[in-house]
Amino acid sequence: MPATGHSYWVYIVASGPCGWLYVGMTNDLIRRIDEHRHGQIDGYSRERGTDRLVWYERHRYVDQAILREKRIKRWQRAWKFALIEAANPHWTDLYPGLVASRLSASLRPG
């Protein structure tokens, strides 16, 4: 049964602009990307240096996120590039902005 009140994230990390890609899913995007950035994800991601967050989307239900991740993983490379470039045409690393917005949200009076 899907959990509610949580966020699940489908994301793409890259080794650089138009480089190697890794598609993943998590319930804690900042933690997971931090793991990619520090080489803590064994296998494909560490071997290829996919540590730059270039695209992500939020899902309310875990089953929807899993389905979306699986679909994107089956896509052709060009389709993944088009998805990234529609939202992030310069392949900017989105992780610093994500961390900054979480930090500013935690500093707001309550």
Secondary structure, DSSP 8 states (H G I E B T S, - for coil): ---SS--EEEEEEESSTT--EEEEEES-HHHHHHHHHTT-STTHHHHHT--EEEEEEEESSHHHHHHHHHHHHHS-HHHHHHHHHHH-TT----HHHHHHHHHHHHHS--
